[in-house]
Amino acid sequence: MLYVIGVDIGSAFSKAVVMAGGEIVSHHIMPSGGNYRLTAEEVVKKALAKAKLSFKDTGYIVATGYGASNAAFANEVVTDLSCQGRGVSHLFPSARTVIDIGGQFTRVSRVNEKGKVTSFLQSEKCAAGSGRFLQVIAKVLQIDLEDIGELSLKSKNKVDFNTGCAVFAESEAISRIAEGALKEDILAGLHRTLAAKIQSMVERVGLEPDCAVVGGGAKDIGLVKSIEQSLACKLLLPEEPQIVAALGAALIAEEKAVQSRSVTNLKGG
């Protein structure tokens, strides 16, 4: 069996996918922390351990993401944009528009039938345009990040926010709490604000169905619902949206490993 690995070293989280025969064998997700080199090694070791494998069992490793250059053990580094497209296309062959809500930015891209990115737009360097926005607000409201989505769906009276800036939105959220607003109403209002930003990006790129949403922010079901309402369409949502770029990297790794093996066999023949 030919085992390959795709590893995505993101600004907030790192992910690794072990693949064989076009199927995911195991995966692991962990905070990136401050040392990307150690994190890259650790996340791969954890994924391999889940599959009861070690580094010597793998045929090819592709790294991607913000800290990909720190994965010194990788055979190759590929852009996260390319890996994300490949991963989405593998999971959803009908997808032509991809919304990636990451820890550092949000990106909207168009992909063709082969998963190749044909155009994209990335949010400005502001927390309000990324999953970081949700982390900031979760801290303000003193709730766990993973609880935001379900809690926001209980809202009966969404709070209106007057700003799209994370810094001012944080201050506004604190003011709303002091005024007696419910946490779920604050969260639902913030989801609507972030969804409006994403809607604007999608409109600029051009929405072509089907549309998929990936990245850590896609684990927030409340945000996903808000985006669906803004775009008036149903979004394709992976079972584990945070590993899609790592999956794409693993798919590329498998291609390279097969090509390398074929060349070796030809030379041997």
C-alpha positions in Angstrom: 0.0 0.0 0.0 1.3 3.4 -1.0 0.8 6.0 1.9 1.2 9.7 1.3 0.7 12.8 3.5 -0.7 16.3 3.0 0.1 18.8 5.7 -1.4 22.2 6.0 0.4 24.6 8.4 -2.0 27.4 9.0 -1.6 30.6 11.0 -4.0 29.3 13.7 -4.3 25.5 13.2 -2.2 22.8 11.5 -3.7 19.7 9.9 -2.3 16.5 8.4 -4.0 13.9 6.2 -2.7 10.4 5.6 -4.0 9.0 2.4 -3.8 5.7 0.5 -5.6 4.7 -2.7 -7.5 8.0 -2.9 -9.0 7.5 0.5 -8.3 9.2 3.8 -6.7 6.8 6.3 -6.4 9.3 9.1 -6.1 13.0 10.0 -5.1 15.2 12.8 -5.7 18.9 13.7 -3.9 20.9 16.3 -3.1 24.6 17.2 -0.1 25.9 15.2 1.4 27.6 18.3 4.5 29.7 18.0 6.9 27.1 16.5 5.7 26.0 13.1 8.7 23.6 12.6 7.8 21.6 15.7 4.1 21.8 15.0 4.6 20.5 11.4 6.5 17.4 12.8 4.0 16.8 15.6 0.8 17.0 13.5 2.2 14.6 11.0 3.3 12.2 13.7 -0.1 12.3 15.4 -1.9 11.6 12.1 0.5 8.7 11.3 0.1 7.3 14.9 -3.7 7.2 14.3 -3.0 5.0 11.2 -0.4 3.0 13.1 2.3 4.1 10.7 5.6 6.0 10.8 7.4 8.4 8.5 9.3 5.5 6.9 6.0 4.1 5.7 5.2 7.1 3.5 6.0 7.6 -0.2 5.6 11.3 -0.6 4.7 14.4 1.5 3.3 17.7 0.2 3.2 20.7 2.5 1.0 23.8 2.2 -0.3 26.8 4.2 1.1 29.8 5.9 4.0 27.9 7.5 4.6 25.3 4.9 8.3 26.2 4.5 8.8 25.0 8.1 8.0 21.4 7.1 11.5 20.5 6.2 10.6 16.8 5.8 8.2 17.5 2.9 9.1 16.5 -0.6 7.4 19.5 -2.1 5.5 22.7 -1.1 2.3 23.7 -3.0 0.2 26.8 -2.6 -2.8 26.5 -0.3 -5.0 28.0 -3.0 -4.2 25.1 -5.3 -4.6 22.5 -2.5 -7.9 23.9 -1.4 -9.2 23.7 -5.0 -8.1 20.1 -5.3 -9.5 19.1 -2.0 -12.9 20.7 -2.6 -13.2 19.2 -6.1 -12.4 15.7 -4.7 -15.2 16.0 -2.1 -17.7 17.9 -4.3 -17.0 17.5 -8.0 -19.9 19.8 -8.8 -18.4 22.7 -6.8 -17.5 25.8 -8.8 -17.3 28.5 -6.1 -15.4 28.0 -2.8 -15.7 30.1 0.4 -12.7 29.5 2.6 -13.0 31.0 6.1 -9.6 30.8 7.7 -8.0 32.1 10.9 -6.2 34.9 9.1 -8.5 35.8 6.2 -11.5 34.7 4.1 -11.0 33.8 0.5 -13.5 33.2 -2.3 -12.4 31.4 -5.4 -13.8 29.9 -8.6 -12.7 26.4 -9.6 -13.1 24.4 -12.8 -14.2 20.8 -13.2 -10.6 19.7 -12.4 -10.4 21.7 -9.2 -8.0 24.3 -10.7 -8.6 27.8 -9.4 -9.5 30.2 -12.2 -10.0 33.4 -10.1 -10.1 34.4 -6.4 -10.5 37.3 -4.0 -9.0 37.5 -0.5 -10.2 39.7 2.4 -8.2 42.6 3.7 -5.9 42.0 6.7 -8.6 42.7 9.3 -9.9 40.2 11.8 -13.5 41.1 10.8 -12.9 39.3 7.5 -11.8 36.0 9.1 -12.5 33.3 11.7 -10.3 35.4 14.1 -13.3 37.7 14.4 -15.3 34.8 16.0 -12.4 34.0 18.4 -12.3 37.6 19.6 -16.1 37.7 20.2 -16.1 34.3 21.9 -13.6 35.7 24.4 -15.7 38.8 25.0 -18.8 36.8 25.6 -16.9 34.2 27.7 -18.1 31.2 25.7 -16.3 28.3 24.0 -15.6 28.9 20.3 -17.3 25.6 19.3 -20.5 26.6 21.1 -21.0 29.8 19.1 -22.9 28.3 16.2 -25.6 26.4 18.0 -26.1 29.2 20.5 -26.6 31.8 17.7 -29.3 29.7 16.2 -31.5 30.3 19.3 -31.6 34.0 18.6 -35.0 35.7 18.3 -33.8 39.3 18.0 -30.5 39.7 16.1 -28.4 42.7 17.3 -27.5 45.2 14.6 -23.9 46.2 14.5 -22.8 49.6 13.0 -19.3 48.5 12.1 -17.5 45.9 10.1 -14.2 46.4 12.0 -13.3 43.8 14.6 -11.9 46.3 17.1 -15.0 48.4 17.1 -17.3 45.4 16.9 -15.7 44.1 20.1 -16.4 47.4 21.8 -19.9 47.3 20.5 -20.5 43.8 21.7 -19.4 44.9 25.2 -21.8 47.8 25.1 -24.6 45.5 24.0 -23.9 43.2 26.9 -24.1 46.1 29.3 -27.5 47.0 27.7 -28.8 43.6 28.4 -28.7 42.0 25.0 -28.6 38.2 25.0 -25.5 36.4 23.9 -27.3 34.5 21.2 -28.7 37.8 19.7 -25.2 39.3 19.7 -23.7 36.3 18.0 -26.5 36.2 15.4 -25.9 39.8 14.7 -22.2 39.3 14.2 -22.8 36.4 12.0 -25.0 38.6 9.8 -22.2 41.2 9.7 -19.6 38.7 8.6 -22.0 37.0 6.2 -22.6 40.4 4.5 -18.8 40.8 4.0 -18.5 37.4 2.5 -21.6 38.0 0.3 -19.9 41.1 -1.1 -16.8 39.1 -1.9 -18.8 36.3 -3.6 -20.6 38.9 -5.7 -17.3 40.4 -6.9 -15.9 37.0 -7.9 -19.2 35.9 -9.3 -21.3 33.1 -7.8 -21.4 30.0 -9.9 -23.2 27.0 -8.3 -22.5 24.7 -6.6 -20.9 26.7 -3.8 -18.9 25.0 -1.0 -17.7 26.5 2.3 -14.5 25.3 4.0 -12.0 26.3 6.7 -12.3 26.5 10.4 -15.0 29.1 10.2 -17.2 26.6 8.4 -17.5 24.6 11.6 -19.7 27.5 12.9 -23.2 26.3 11.8 -24.7 29.7 12.7 -22.3 31.5 10.3 -22.9 28.9 7.6 -26.7 29.5 7.9 -26.2 33.3 7.8 -24.1 33.0 4.6 -26.8 30.7 3.0 -29.4 33.4 3.8 -27.3 36.2 2.4 -26.5 34.2 -0.8 -30.0 32.6 -1.0 -28.4 29.2 -1.8 -27.6 26.0 0.0 -23.8 25.5 0.7 -21.9 22.3 0.3 -20.3 21.6 3.7 -17.6 18.9 4.2 -17.8 16.6 7.2 -14.5 18.1 8.4 -14.1 21.5 6.7 -10.8 22.3 8.4 -8.7 19.6 6.6 -9.7 20.3 3.0 -6.4 22.0 2.0 -4.4 19.2 3.7 -6.6 16.7 1.7 -5.7 18.5 -1.5 -2.1 18.4 -0.6 -2.4 14.6 0.0 -4.1 14.1 -3.4 -1.2 16.0 -5.1 1.3 13.9 -3.1 -0.4 10.7 -4.3 -0.2 11.8 -7.9 3.5 12.6 -7.5 4.2 9.3 -5.7 2.5 7.3 -8.5 4.4 9.2 -11.2 7.7 8.6 -9.4 6.9 4.9 -9.1 6.0 4.6 -12.7 9.2 6.3 -13.8 11.2 4.0 -11.6 9.5 0.9 -13.0 10.2 2.1 -16.6 13.8 2.6 -15.8 13.9 -0.8 -14.2 12.4 -2.3 -17.2 
